[in-house]
Amino acid sequence: MNRLALRLAPVGILAVVLAACSTAASPSASMGDMASDAPDTPMASDNHAGFAWGEPAEAADADRVIEVAMLDELSFDPAAIEVAVGETVTFSVTNAGQLPHDFTLGDEETQDEHDAEMAEAGMSGMGHDEPNALTLEGGESGELTWTFTAPASILFGCHVPGHYDAGMVGTLTIAGS
């Protein structure tokens, strides 16, 4: 086992234990459901007013679908995505692992803010009420649809505590027309 895996093993075990404990009262509740039960959590009340590079959109308006897998090796597949200004994309995201993961679109500042919020909230803040993020338990799938409005290089990352720092981040290039 490599050093990274050894260092992250306790985090993974803790994540599984906490997830199991937090859903004991409602076994069918997902992490996304838990955020709606606590509207005063930092995650649920901290909606971003706008993004310089795009905005949420309806799946029916998507020009294409990009499939993204979140892996327990703390990576995304693909690790790099390119879209065009004006394009509306539905990200069909699947958590192909057993650990919970999240998918958050944003520039470096947004990613840093979100990572700090997640570190502070711990596993109790795993649900998202933000248009640029979704959280999935192992084996779950979800969609996030976005219209890209300006050229930029942004990131998509997982902010389950320890995952982003371990390199669970990808790049998304928004190419100008």
C-alpha positions in Angstrom: 0.0 0.0 0.0 1.4 3.4 -0.9 1.9 6.2 1.6 -1.1 8.2 0.4 -3.4 5.3 0.8 -2.0 4.6 4.3 -2.6 8.3 5.3 -6.1 8.4 3.8 -7.3 5.0 5.1 -8.4 6.5 8.5 -10.2 9.2 6.6 -12.0 6.6 4.5 -12.9 4.5 7.5 -14.2 7.6 9.4 -16.3 8.6 6.4 -17.9 5.2 6.2 -18.6 5.1 10.0 -20.0 8.7 10.1 -22.1 8.1 7.0 -23.6 5.0 8.6 -24.2 6.7 11.9 -25.8 9.8 10.3 -28.3 7.8 8.3 -29.3 5.4 11.2 -32.4 7.4 11.9 -33.4 7.5 8.3 -31.7 4.7 6.3 -33.1 5.9 3.0 -31.8 9.5 3.4 -29.0 10.5 1.1 -26.4 13.1 2.0 -28.2 15.6 -0.2 -31.4 15.0 1.8 -29.6 15.7 5.1 -28.7 19.2 4.0 -32.3 20.1 3.5 -33.0 19.0 7.0 -30.6 21.6 8.4 -31.2 24.9 6.5 -29.0 26.9 8.8 -25.8 24.9 8.0 -23.1 26.8 6.1 -23.5 24.7 3.0 -27.3 25.1 2.8 -27.4 28.8 3.3 -24.3 29.8 1.3 -25.6 30.0 -2.2 -23.3 31.9 -4.6 -25.0 34.9 -6.2 -23.3 34.4 -9.5 -20.3 33.0 -11.4 -18.3 34.9 -13.9 -17.9 31.9 -16.1 -21.4 30.5 -16.3 -24.8 29.8 -14.7 -27.1 26.8 -13.9 -29.3 25.6 -16.7 -32.0 23.1 -17.4 -31.1 19.6 -18.6 -33.6 19.9 -21.5 -31.4 22.8 -22.8 -28.2 20.8 -22.9 -26.1 20.7 -26.1 -24.4 17.6 -24.9 -23.9 15.2 -21.9 -20.4 14.6 -20.4 -20.1 11.5 -18.3 -17.8 11.9 -15.2 -16.9 9.1 -12.8 -15.7 9.8 -9.2 -13.3 7.1 -8.1 -12.2 5.9 -4.6 -8.6 6.3 -5.8 -9.4 10.0 -5.3 -9.6 11.0 -8.9 -12.1 11.9 -11.7 -12.4 10.2 -15.0 -11.9 12.2 -17.2 -9.5 14.4 -15.3 -9.7 17.2 -17.9 -12.8 18.5 -19.8 -13.1 21.2 -22.5 -16.3 23.1 -23.3 -17.1 26.1 -25.4 -18.4 29.5 -24.5 -22.2 29.4 -25.0 -22.4 25.7 -24.6 -24.9 24.1 -22.2 -23.6 20.9 -20.7 -25.2 18.3 -18.5 -22.6 16.5 -16.4 -23.8 13.0 -15.7 -21.8 12.2 -12.6 -21.5 8.7 -11.2 -19.8 7.8 -7.9 -18.1 4.6 -9.1 -16.7 4.0 -5.6 -17.9 3.1 -2.1 -16.9 6.4 -0.4 -19.0 9.5 -0.6 -17.7 12.1 -3.1 -18.8 15.4 -4.4 -18.5 17.2 -7.7 -18.1 21.0 -7.4 -17.5 23.3 -10.4 -15.6 26.5 -9.7 -12.6 28.7 -10.0 -9.7 28.3 -7.5 -11.3 30.8 -5.1 -14.6 29.0 -5.1 -12.9 25.6 -4.6 -10.8 27.0 -1.7 -13.9 28.5 0.0 -15.9 25.3 -0.5 -13.0 23.1 0.8 -12.8 25.3 3.9 -16.6 25.1 4.5 -16.5 21.3 4.1 -13.5 21.0 6.5 -15.3 23.1 9.1 -18.6 21.3 8.7 -17.1 17.8 8.4 -19.4 15.0 7.3 -22.4 16.8 8.7 -22.1 19.4 5.9 -22.0 16.9 3.1 -25.3 17.9 1.4 -25.3 20.7 -1.1 -27.7 23.5 -1.7 -25.5 25.1 -4.3 -26.2 25.1 -8.0 -22.6 24.2 -8.9 -22.2 21.1 -6.7 -23.7 17.7 -5.9 -22.8 15.0 -3.4 -23.2 11.3 -4.2 -23.0 8.2 -2.0 -21.1 5.2 -3.4 -22.9 3.8 -6.4 -25.2 6.8 -6.9 -25.5 9.0 -10.0 -26.6 12.6 -10.5 -26.7 15.4 -13.0 -25.6 19.0 -12.9 -26.4 21.2 -16.0 -24.5 24.4 -16.7 -24.3 27.0 -19.4 -20.7 28.4 -19.9 -20.8 32.1 -20.6 -17.1 33.3 -20.6 -13.7 31.8 -21.4 -11.9 30.6 -18.3 -10.0 27.8 -16.8 -11.9 26.4 -13.8 -11.8 23.3 -11.7 -14.0 20.5 -10.6 -13.2 19.0 -7.3 -14.3 16.7 -4.5 -14.4 18.3 -1.1 -15.1 15.4 1.2 -12.6 16.1 3.9 -9.1 15.2 2.7 -10.1 14.3 -0.9 -9.3 17.7 -2.6 -5.9 18.0 -0.7 -5.1 14.4 -1.9 -5.6 15.5 -5.5 -9.2 14.8 -6.3 -9.5 17.7 -8.7 -9.8 18.1 -12.5 -9.6 21.0 -14.9 -12.4 22.4 -17.1 -11.4 24.7 -19.9 -14.0 27.0 -21.3 -12.8 27.9 -24.8 -13.8 31.2 -26.4 -15.6 31.1 -29.7 
